[in-house]
């Protein structure tokens, strides 16, 4: 997990979890279009074998059908490529200090946002629908004190386990954040007492 590198990684920061969308989510997105390609092929076979509309390879109807079908297939290929890029480049990194969310918006736009663990107030998960329940994926909602900072992780595998892990990291970060000032204060007092100490002559 620590082999994953990302820009802006802070000293001592350790990646505890990396979340990506479930593969079923992208499969659902492109399955409908693939069915459309199959239907287009079926229509072509039916028209070719049972009608005379496509008998003339140089006829207007044949040219329009081939042109329209080619544009449709090209659209399908571009959509699948876009869906794959969006799926592959979307990643949520949960470290021992913060959450870094990288989301691809289109082919040439990427949004990176982050949230410190001490700003988290609550983490909840939701699994809704037939396929999410069957394949165990859903959404994670990270609630903060600010209304503007809302983190939604959609189509995440095992959202219940991931949300519990985020809460555990939050509690650990808060406890460390509370202990460090005390240690620094104790060290300062110890150094001060050493400086004030004068051995007897």
DOVEXMI-679783 format. One record per residue (C-alpha): residue number from 1; x, y, z; residue in one letter. Coordinates in nm, 4 decimals, decimal comma. Example, Ala and Ser with C-alpha at 12.3 -4.5 7.8 and 13.67 -1.06 7.14 Angstrom:
<milos>
+-----+----------+----------+----------+-----+
!   n !        x !        y !        z ! res !
+-----+----------+----------+----------+-----+
!   1 !   1,2300 !  -0,4500 !   0,7800 !   A !
!   2 !   1,3670 !  -0,1060 !   0,7140 !   S !
+-----+----------+----------+----------+-----+
</milos>
This chain:
<milos>
+-----+----------+----------+----------+-----+
!   n !        x !        y !        z ! res !
+-----+----------+----------+----------+-----+
!   1 !   0,0000 !   0,0000 !   0,0000 !   X !
!   2 !   0,2822 !   0,2394 !   0,0789 !   X !
!   3 !   0,4218 !   0,1894 !  -0,2743 !   X !
!   4 !   0,1486 !   0,4247 !  -0,3969 !   X !
!   5 !   0,2872 !   0,7751 !  -0,4401 !   X !
!   6 !   0,0893 !   1,0926 !  -0,4904 !   X !
!   7 !   0,1850 !   1,4618 !  -0,5200 !   X !
!   8 !   0,1970 !   1,6517 !  -0,1933 !   X !
!   9 !   0,2666 !   1,3522 !   0,0286 !   X !
!  10 !   0,3714 !   1,4849 !   0,3673 !   X !
!  11 !   0,6616 !   1,3598 !   0,5826 !   X !
!  12 !   0,5561 !   1,0645 !   0,7939 !   X !
!  13 !   0,2341 !   1,0189 !   0,5975 !   X !
!  14 !   0,1343 !   0,6566 !   0,5462 !   X !
!  15 !  -0,1346 !   0,5361 !   0,3060 !   X !
!  16 !  -0,3665 !   0,3144 !   0,5078 !   X !
!  17 !  -0,6279 !   0,2440 !   0,2405 !   X !
!  18 !  -0,6841 !   0,3057 !  -0,1307 !   X !
!  19 !  -1,0416 !   0,2963 !  -0,2585 !   X !
!  20 !  -1,1562 !   0,2605 !  -0,6183 !   X !
!  21 !  -1,4964 !   0,2075 !  -0,7704 !   X !
!  22 !  -1,6274 !  -0,1471 !  -0,7875 !   X !
!  23 !  -1,5854 !  -0,3119 !  -1,1280 !   X !
!  24 !  -1,9587 !  -0,3838 !  -1,1446 !   X !
!  25 !  -2,0256 !  -0,0091 !  -1,1579 !   X !
!  26 !  -1,8387 !   0,0379 !  -1,4867 !   X !
!  27 !  -1,9819 !  -0,2879 !  -1,6216 !   X !
!  28 !  -2,3355 !  -0,1573 !  -1,5637 !   X !
!  29 !  -2,2464 !   0,1687 !  -1,7332 !   X !
!  30 !  -2,1274 !   0,0117 !  -2,0591 !   X !
!  31 !  -2,3482 !  -0,2980 !  -2,0717 !   X !
!  32 !  -2,6480 !  -0,1080 !  -2,2095 !   X !
!  33 !  -2,4424 !   0,0346 !  -2,4946 !   X !
!  34 !  -2,2965 !  -0,3055 !  -2,5782 !   X !
!  35 !  -2,6505 !  -0,4388 !  -2,6020 !   X !
!  36 !  -2,7168 !  -0,1563 !  -2,8472 !   X !
!  37 !  -2,4265 !  -0,2739 !  -3,0662 !   X !
!  38 !  -2,5655 !  -0,6286 !  -3,0634 !   X !
!  39 !  -2,9110 !  -0,5020 !  -3,1612 !   X !
!  40 !  -2,7581 !  -0,3004 !  -3,4452 !   X !
!  41 !  -2,5885 !  -0,6142 !  -3,5769 !   X !
!  42 !  -2,9163 !  -0,8084 !  -3,5508 !   X !
!  43 !  -3,1019 !  -0,5366 !  -3,7430 !   X !
!  44 !  -2,8360 !  -0,5437 !  -4,0143 !   X !
!  45 !  -2,8637 !  -0,9224 !  -4,0489 !   X !
!  46 !  -3,2436 !  -0,9088 !  -4,0660 !   X !
!  47 !  -3,2477 !  -0,6309 !  -4,3239 !   X !
!  48 !  -2,9801 !  -0,8024 !  -4,5294 !   X !
!  49 !  -3,1507 !  -1,1424 !  -4,5365 !   X !
!  50 !  -3,5223 !  -1,0623 !  -4,5325 !   X !
!  51 !  -3,5540 !  -0,7313 !  -4,7202 !   X !
!  52 !  -3,4210 !  -0,5738 !  -5,0366 !   X !
!  53 !  -3,3199 !  -0,2452 !  -4,8744 !   X !
!  54 !  -2,9535 !  -0,3411 !  -4,8374 !   X !
!  55 !  -2,9186 !  -0,5419 !  -5,1591 !   X !
!  56 !  -2,7691 !  -0,2497 !  -5,3476 !   X !
!  57 !  -2,4279 !  -0,1846 !  -5,1935 !   X !
!  58 !  -2,4149 !   0,1526 !  -5,3670 !   X !
!  59 !  -2,7714 !   0,2548 !  -5,2841 !   X !
!  60 !  -2,8568 !   0,5570 !  -5,0696 !   X !
!  61 !  -3,0250 !   0,3541 !  -4,7935 !   X !
!  62 !  -2,7263 !   0,1197 !  -4,7657 !   X !
!  63 !  -2,4814 !   0,4113 !  -4,7466 !   X !
!  64 !  -2,6906 !   0,5909 !  -4,4822 !   X !
!  65 !  -2,7277 !   0,2735 !  -4,2768 !   X !
!  66 !  -2,3545 !   0,1979 !  -4,2836 !   X !
!  67 !  -2,2681 !   0,5616 !  -4,2058 !   X !
!  68 !  -2,5142 !   0,5797 !  -3,9161 !   X !
!  69 !  -2,4040 !   0,2436 !  -3,7802 !   X !
!  70 !  -2,0368 !   0,3417 !  -3,7986 !   X !
!  71 !  -2,1018 !   0,6670 !  -3,6119 !   X !
!  72 !  -2,2962 !   0,4765 !  -3,3474 !   X !
!  73 !  -2,0143 !   0,2240 !  -3,2977 !   X !
!  74 !  -1,7598 !   0,5075 !  -3,2805 !   X !
!  75 !  -1,9706 !   0,6747 !  -3,0118 !   X !
!  76 !  -1,9803 !   0,3483 !  -2,8167 !   X !
!  77 !  -1,6007 !   0,3133 !  -2,8334 !   X !
!  78 !  -1,5463 !   0,6717 !  -2,7151 !   X !
!  79 !  -1,7953 !   0,6267 !  -2,4322 !   X !
!  80 !  -1,6293 !   0,3040 !  -2,3156 !   X !
!  81 !  -1,2872 !   0,4712 !  -2,3279 !   X !
!  82 !  -1,4171 !   0,7661 !  -2,1267 !   X !
!  83 !  -1,5801 !   0,5354 !  -1,8712 !   X !
!  84 !  -1,2591 !   0,3358 !  -1,8313 !   X !
!  85 !  -1,0436 !   0,6490 !  -1,7852 !   X !
!  86 !  -1,2905 !   0,7814 !  -1,5287 !   X !
!  87 !  -1,2889 !   0,4478 !  -1,3459 !   X !
!  88 !  -0,9118 !   0,4003 !  -1,3523 !   X !
!  89 !  -0,8098 !   0,7531 !  -1,2496 !   X !
!  90 !  -1,0686 !   0,7986 !  -0,9734 !   X !
!  91 !  -0,9049 !   0,7020 !  -0,6444 !   X !
!  92 !  -0,9521 !   0,7908 !  -0,2798 !   X !
!  93 !  -0,6466 !   0,7628 !  -0,0578 !   X !
!  94 !  -0,6948 !   0,7437 !   0,3174 !   X !
!  95 !  -0,3718 !   0,8135 !   0,5033 !   X !
!  96 !  -0,2867 !   0,8433 !   0,8703 !   X !
!  97 !  -0,3341 !   1,2208 !   0,8384 !   X !
!  98 !  -0,6009 !   1,2989 !   0,5782 !   X !
!  99 !  -0,8243 !   1,1860 !   0,2942 !   X !
! 100 !  -0,7130 !   1,2697 !  -0,0599 !   X !
! 101 !  -0,9819 !   1,2302 !  -0,3268 !   X !
! 102 !  -0,8836 !   1,2374 !  -0,6949 !   X !
! 103 !  -1,1723 !   1,2454 !  -0,9410 !   X !
! 104 !  -1,1474 !   1,2606 !  -1,3181 !   X !
! 105 !  -1,3977 !   1,5033 !  -1,4726 !   X !
! 106 !  -1,3931 !   1,4262 !  -1,8420 !   X !
! 107 !  -1,0760 !   1,3448 !  -2,0319 !   X !
! 108 !  -0,8807 !   1,6622 !  -1,9549 !   X !
! 109 !  -0,9991 !   1,7766 !  -1,6129 !   X !
! 110 !  -0,9009 !   1,6312 !  -1,2767 !   X !
! 111 !  -1,0169 !   1,7501 !  -0,9349 !   X !
! 112 !  -0,8081 !   1,6764 !  -0,6246 !   X !
! 113 !  -0,9551 !   1,7559 !  -0,2836 !   X !
! 114 !  -0,8410 !   1,6687 !   0,0657 !   X !
! 115 !  -0,9778 !   1,6530 !   0,4172 !   X !
! 116 !  -0,7799 !   1,6379 !   0,7402 !   X !
! 117 !  -0,8822 !   1,3543 !   0,9691 !   X !
! 118 !  -0,9385 !   1,5866 !   1,2645 !   X !
! 119 !  -1,2148 !   1,7676 !   1,0727 !   X !
! 120 !  -1,4260 !   1,4532 !   1,0392 !   X !
! 121 !  -1,7411 !   1,4459 !   1,2496 !   X !
! 122 !  -1,9095 !   1,1300 !   1,1267 !   X !
! 123 !  -1,8770 !   0,8617 !   0,8599 !   X !
! 124 !  -2,1732 !   0,6645 !   0,7274 !   X !
! 125 !  -2,2180 !   0,4047 !   0,4543 !   X !
! 126 !  -2,5122 !   0,3157 !   0,2321 !   X !
! 127 !  -2,5819 !   0,0085 !   0,0207 !   X !
! 128 !  -2,8940 !   0,0571 !  -0,1879 !   X !
! 129 !  -3,0294 !  -0,1475 !  -0,4773 !   X !
! 130 !  -3,0182 !  -0,5038 !  -0,6050 !   X !
! 131 !  -2,6718 !  -0,5070 !  -0,7627 !   X !
! 132 !  -2,5005 !  -0,3141 !  -0,4795 !   X !
! 133 !  -2,6488 !  -0,5542 !  -0,2252 !   X !
! 134 !  -2,5521 !  -0,8572 !  -0,4340 !   X !
! 135 !  -2,1944 !  -0,7476 !  -0,5040 !   X !
! 136 !  -2,1445 !  -0,5589 !  -0,1752 !   X !
! 137 !  -2,0646 !  -0,2083 !  -0,2889 !   X !
! 138 !  -2,2158 !   0,1272 !  -0,2054 !   X !
! 139 !  -2,1495 !   0,4852 !  -0,0966 !   X !
! 140 !  -1,9549 !   0,6418 !   0,1898 !   X !
! 141 !  -2,0485 !   0,9829 !   0,3270 !   X !
! 142 !  -1,7910 !   1,1731 !   0,5306 !   X !
! 143 !  -1,9509 !   1,4511 !   0,7336 !   X !
! 144 !  -1,7505 !   1,7520 !   0,8501 !   X !
! 145 !  -1,8189 !   2,0610 !   1,0569 !   X !
! 146 !  -1,8393 !   2,2725 !   0,7419 !   X !
! 147 !  -2,1390 !   2,2488 !   0,5112 !   X !
! 148 !  -1,9137 !   2,3058 !   0,2112 !   X !
! 149 !  -1,6856 !   2,0095 !   0,2802 !   X !
! 150 !  -1,8813 !   1,6986 !   0,1877 !   X !
! 151 !  -1,7051 !   1,3847 !   0,0764 !   X !
! 152 !  -1,9047 !   1,1224 !  -0,1113 !   X !
! 153 !  -1,7393 !   0,7997 !  -0,2212 !   X !
! 154 !  -1,9664 !   0,6230 !  -0,4700 !   X !
! 155 !  -1,9600 !   0,2562 !  -0,5757 !   X !
! 156 !  -1,6984 !   0,1623 !  -0,3149 !   X !
! 157 !  -1,6430 !  -0,2094 !  -0,2386 !   X !
! 158 !  -1,7261 !  -0,3084 !   0,1208 !   X !
! 159 !  -1,8384 !   0,0424 !   0,2279 !   X !
! 160 !  -1,9138 !  -0,0661 !   0,5863 !   X !
! 161 !  -1,5578 !  -0,1869 !   0,6433 !   X !
! 162 !  -1,4115 !   0,1212 !   0,4758 !   X !
! 163 !  -1,6217 !   0,3610 !   0,6852 !   X !
! 164 !  -1,5188 !   0,1855 !   1,0069 !   X !
! 165 !  -1,1542 !   0,2067 !   0,9027 !   X !
! 166 !  -1,1862 !   0,5813 !   0,8411 !   X !
! 167 !  -1,3413 !   0,6299 !   1,1856 !   X !
! 168 !  -1,0613 !   0,4275 !   1,3463 !   X !
! 169 !  -0,7985 !   0,6418 !   1,1734 !   X !
! 170 !  -0,9862 !   0,9541 !   1,2821 !   X !
! 171 !  -0,9869 !   0,8443 !   1,6475 !   X !
! 172 !  -0,6194 !   0,7503 !   1,6292 !   X !
! 173 !  -0,5277 !   1,0841 !   1,4736 !   X !
! 174 !  -0,7241 !   1,2758 !   1,7371 !   X !
! 175 !  -0,5606 !   1,0831 !   2,0212 !   X !
! 176 !  -0,2112 !   1,1437 !   1,8811 !   X !
! 177 !  -0,2949 !   1,5111 !   1,8306 !   X !
! 178 !  -0,3904 !   1,5354 !   2,1984 !   X !
! 179 !  -0,0884 !   1,3469 !   2,3292 !   X !
! 180 !   0,1777 !   1,5395 !   2,1375 !   X !
! 181 !   0,1181 !   1,8796 !   2,3086 !   X !
! 182 !   0,1392 !   1,7077 !   2,6477 !   X !
! 183 !   0,4686 !   1,5418 !   2,5589 !   X !
! 184 !   0,6083 !   1,8701 !   2,4317 !   X !
! 185 !   0,4929 !   2,0434 !   2,7503 !   X !
! 186 !   0,6529 !   1,7764 !   2,9698 !   X !
! 187 !   0,9775 !   1,7965 !   2,7744 !   X !
! 188 !   0,9791 !   2,1747 !   2,8092 !   X !
! 189 !   0,9253 !   2,1514 !   3,1843 !   X !
! 190 !   1,2021 !   1,8923 !   3,2145 !   X !
! 191 !   1,4473 !   2,1120 !   3,0227 !   X !
! 192 !   1,3516 !   2,4140 !   3,2342 !   X !
! 193 !   1,4054 !   2,2256 !   3,5586 !   X !
! 194 !   1,7481 !   2,1077 !   3,4377 !   X !
! 195 !   1,8479 !   2,4639 !   3,3585 !   X !
! 196 !   1,7320 !   2,5902 !   3,6985 !   X !
! 197 !   1,9179 !   2,3191 !   3,8862 !   X !
! 198 !   2,2410 !   2,4365 !   4,0520 !   X !
! 199 !   2,4616 !   2,1714 !   4,2082 !   X !
! 200 !   2,5862 !   2,2394 !   4,5638 !   X !
! 201 !   2,9371 !   2,3782 !   4,6004 !   X !
+-----+----------+----------+----------+-----+
</milos>
